[in-house]
Amino acid sequence: MFLIDRELEALTVFRRELHRRPEVSGEERETADTIVKALAETKPDAGITGLGGHGVAAIYEGREPGPTVMVRAELDGLPIEEISEIGHRSKIKGKGHLCGHDGHMTILMALAKGLGRERPARGRAILMFQPAEENGAGAAAVLADPKFADIKPDLVFSLHNFPGLRFGHAALRSGPVNCASRGMRILLSGKTAHASTPEDGIAPTFAIAALLSGLTALGNNGPLNEDYTLVTVTHARLGEAAFGISPGYAEIWATLRTLTDERMADLVARAEALVAKEAGAAGLKVAISYEDVFHQCSNADAAVSALERAMDEEGVSHDRGEGVLPMKGSEDFGLFGRVAPAAMFFLGAGENHARLHNPDYDFPDGLIGIGAKVFMRAIRNELG
């Protein structure tokens, strides 16, 4: 391990300070400032701020030319009220680091300490703190930022802690590991009328009833293979809360989920066709928009092999995550796989640990050193 106990203790304090001050997607200004100040102590050779929003990248140059290896963590918390008695619980009402991104950032800060002391022999190591992962907007914004061209990697790594998996044990495999998903928002517009004469209006009542069941029926919710589809209606609204008005407006929110991007394109087309059919039959205007868009996350063989080697050399137990991977949940790290071989591994937080997004979740500090030594070994193996 490249860090001593005193340094790990300081990193634990740092992680808990981040936990106290969560910021949600797109609002991570204070978190980014905290990261920049902490990185400055390690004297990176260059840095980028404002990347894709509030993103931060620290660059550690090797002595000789070589490849660029990037390790990515997330800056954002969740709009969930933390319910906990821990001393470092969130001080921000309605917001919490309940997915462990505070821990992921701290793992990268551990790498910064090691790289600050000893640069790579060749190439570049880049630590990238990405904004807005939770709403699926951050990775796309980072990749679209012109500043990203200066740090385009040849290999990308990331991790996510995983409650339900044995503490310190890693799940890692090639191929799909996270589903594609997107939020579909459907607006149906007709014309209100008096409740006593609904025939004078155009009500979306029958259309919304048909869509609530019809959209759900588009999903099979079967095994997580290439044919997997799931449509979950998460919100619906019809008209106004009044007894005297026949409604002229309806709204449906549904989450579409598939294992692959190709299957998602097919599911979107079928969902939109169904909406158009029901709206047309009822004489309604329709508008469809999408939010929280996540593409599939697939691990590349080359990146997986690099992480497996690092885990073996550091004595971190791992397997292919049978029964765990792929998972139904989504993760926007998958977009980095379009620019370089990329892989994410899942690090066990304990079988009985509070689940991600639970109001009583807290990142296990014992994972900081484990995650850091895997990444550092992978960096040293690639860059010396």
N, C-alpha and C positions, 0 to 999 in steps of 0.2 A: 504494500500500500504506500502511495507516494505522499500521504498526509499523516501527520502525527496526531495523537489524541487531542492535544490542545487546539489544533486547527479544526478538527471535526467538531469539537465543542463550540468553537466560535461560529462555525457554519450552522450549527443547530440554533444558536441565538439569532443568527441572520434569518434563517428560515421562519422562525416564529415571529420575527418582526414583520416579514412579508405577510404572514398569515393574519396579523392584526389589521392590516390596511389593504384589503382586497379592492380591486377595481374591475369592473365588468368590461366586456368586449368593446373596443374602440375608445375606452376612457382611461387607458393605462398610463397616463402621463406621469403620475407620482411614482408608480412602480418602475417605469423606465428610468426616471431620474435616479432612483435608488440603485438600480443596476449599474448605471453609468458611473456613479460615484464609487461604487465598490470595485468595478473593473479597473478604474484609474489606478488603484493601488498596485495592480499587477503589471502596469505599464505595457499594455498591448502596443504593437507596432502601428496600428491604425484602428479606427473605429468609425462606425456609421450609426447615426441616430435618425429618427423619423422614417424608418424603413417600413413602407407599407402601412403607415400610420404612426404608431409609437414604437415600432420595432427597433432593436439594438443589435449590432453585430460587432464583435471584437475579433481582431485579426492578429495572429501570432505567426510571424514569418520565419521560415527555416533558413539555414545558412546557404543551401543550394537550391536550385530550381527543382520543382517536383509537383505532385498533384495537390489539389485542395480538398481537404476533408472538413466537412461541416457537421457540427452537432447542434441540434435544435431543441429548444424548450419553449414553453408558452408563458405569456405574461398575465393572462386574464383569469379572473375569478368568475363566480356565478351570482345571478340575482336571486339568491336563496338566503333566508334568515338562518344563521347558525344557532343551533340549540346545543349548548355545551357548557360544562363547568370548568374547562381547561383555562389556565391562567392567560394563555395567549389567544383566546378566542377573538373573533372579529369585533372591531370597534365601530364598524360601519353598518348601520342598520339596513337590513334587507340584502346584504351582500356577504359572501363567504368564499374562502378558498376551499371548496368542498369537492375538488377533483384532484388536488395534489399538485397544481401547477407551481405553488410556492416551493414544494420539494424539488420539482424538476428544475426550476431556476437555480436552486441552491446547488444541485449536482453540477450544473455548468459553472457556477462560481467556484466550486472545488477544482474543476478542470482549469479555470483561469489561474488559480494559485499555482498549480503545477506547471502550466505552460509559461507563466510569468518567471518562474525560477529557471526553467530549462526549455528553451525553444526547440521546435522540431529540427532534425538534421536537414530536412529538405521540404520543399513545398510550403503549404500554409495550413494552419489549423484555425478554423473559424467557429466561434461560439455565437449562435444566433438565437436571440430572444424574440419570439414571434408574437405579435398582437392578435387578438380576436380569433382565437381558435374555437371558442365555444359556439359562435354563431356561424362558423364556416367561412368567414370572409377574410381571415388573416393571411393564410398561405397564398391565396390568389392575389391579394394586394401586395404582398412582399415580392412575388414573382413578377408582377406588373410594374413594380417600381424601377425606374431606370438605374437606380443605384445598385440594384441586385446584379447587374451585369459585371460589376467590379469584383464580385465575390462568388461568381457562379462556381459551384463545387463539382468535383469529380466523384464524390462519394458522400452520402448523407446518412447520419444516424439519429435516432431518437429513442425514447422509452416512454412507457406509461406505467405507473404503479397499478397493481391489480389486486384489489381485495377479493378474497375467495381462493387465492392461490397461496400455497405454502410460502411463508416469509422467506425472502431472499432467493427463492427459486424462480428461474426465468422461463417464459414460454416464447419460443421463436420458431418461425417456419417461413419458407418461401411461399410466394403466391398471395392470394387475398387474405387479409387479416381483419379488415374492417369493412362494413357495408357502405354502399352509397346511400344517401338519403337526401330528401329535400322536403321543405314545407310548401304545400300547395294551398293557395288562398283563392277561393272561388266567391265571386260577388254576383248575385242574381238580382236584376232590377226589373220591376214591373210597374204597377200603378196602384196606389192605395184607393180604397173605396170605403163607404160606410159599411159597418159590419152587418147591417140588415140587408144590404144590396151588394154582395161580393161580386155579382155578375157585372157591375159597373167598373170593376178594376181588373188588374192582371196580377193575380197572387202567385207567389212562388211556392205555395204550400205543398202541392203534389210533387213538384220538381225536387224540393229539398228532401222530402220523404223518400223519393226514389233514389236520390244520390247518397243518402246516408247508408243505405244498404248496398246499393250498386257499387259504390267506390270500395267499400270493405270487401265485397265479393271479388274484386280484381286481384286480391292477394291470396296466395295459397298458404303462407306461414308454415311451409313445410321444412324439410331438411335444408341446411345452409349449403346448397350447391348452386350451380349456375342458373337454375330455374327458380330460385327463391324469390318471392315477392311478398310484400306486406304493405297494406294500406290501413293506417290507423286514423280514424276521425278524432280529432283532438278538441274541436270547438265548433259549435253551430249556433246560429242566431236567426230568428225569424221575426220580422216586423218589430213593432213597438210594444211596450208593456202596457197595453190598453185594451179594453173590451169593446170599444166602439169603432175600431179600425180594422178593416180587412187588409192584411199586410201587402206591401209593394216591394219589399226588400228582404233578401236572405243572404247569409254568409256562412260558408263552411271552410274550416281549416282541416287539412289532412296531411299526415306525414307519409310519404312514399319511401319504401325501402327495398333495396335489392342488393345482391352480392356484387354485381358488376355494373359498370357504367353502361355497357351495351344493353343489359336488361333494363336499366333505368330508362333509357331512351324509349324502349318499347312500352314500358309501364306508363310513362308520361303521355305517350301518344294515345294509348287506350283510355286513360283517365280523361284527357281532354276531349276525345271523341264522345265519351259517355256524357260529359257535361254539356257539350254542344247539342247532343240528341235531346236530352231532357229539357234544356232551356228552350230549344227550338219548338218542341211540342207544346210548351206552355206559353209561347210568345214572349219570352223574357230576353232581355239583354244580358250578356254575360261578360265578365272580365276575370282573367286568371293571372295571378302573379306568383312568383316563387321567392322564398326566403330560406335562410339556413341551409344553403346548398352544400352538400359534402359529396365529393367524388370517392370512388372506391379507394381503399388503401391496400396496395400490394407490395410485398417485400421482394426485392431483387436478389437473385442467387448470390451475386458477388458480395453484396452488403451483408447478407445473412452469414455467409462463410467467414467474413471478417469478424463479425460479432461472436460467432460460435468459437472461433479460435481464441479470441480474447477471453471469453468465459472459461474455456478449458484451462488456459494458462493462469487465470486468476482464481481458479477453484470455485467458480460459481456454477451450481448445478442448473441444468436446463434440459428441456425436451421440446417436442414439437407442439405442445399444448393441445393434445388430443382431448376433445370435449370442451375446450376453451376457445380455440381458434379454428376458423374465423369466428368473430363475434358480431352480433347484430348491431351493436353501437357503431357510431361513425366517428371519424377523425380526419381533420383536413391535412394531415401530414402527407397523404397520398399524392398531392399535387407535386411535391418535390421529386417524386419518382419519375416525373415527366422530363426533368432536366438532368438527372444523374441517377445511377443505381442507389437505391435508398432502402433502409430497413428500420423498423421499429420493433423493439422487444418489450415484453410485458413482465414486470418485476413484481413478484408476489408480496403483498402487504399483510398476508396472514389469512388463514381460512375463515376466522371469525371476526375479521376487521370490518368496521362499518363500511357499507358500500359507497361507491362513488355517487356524488350528488345527494347523499343522505345528509340531513341537517346536523348530524353529530359526527360526520367524517372528519378525520385529521390525518395528515400525511405522517407515516412512521419515520421518525428521524434516523432510525437505524439503516434505512435504505440509501441515505446520502452517500456513505462510503462505498457501498456495494455498486451502485450505479456509476459512481465516479471512476472506480478502478477498472470497470469493464470498458468504459469509453476511453480512458487514458491508455489502456493497453492496446485498444484498437487503433488509436491515433499513433502510438509509438510503432506499432507493427507496420503501419502504412507509411509513416513519415520519418521514422527513426528517432 
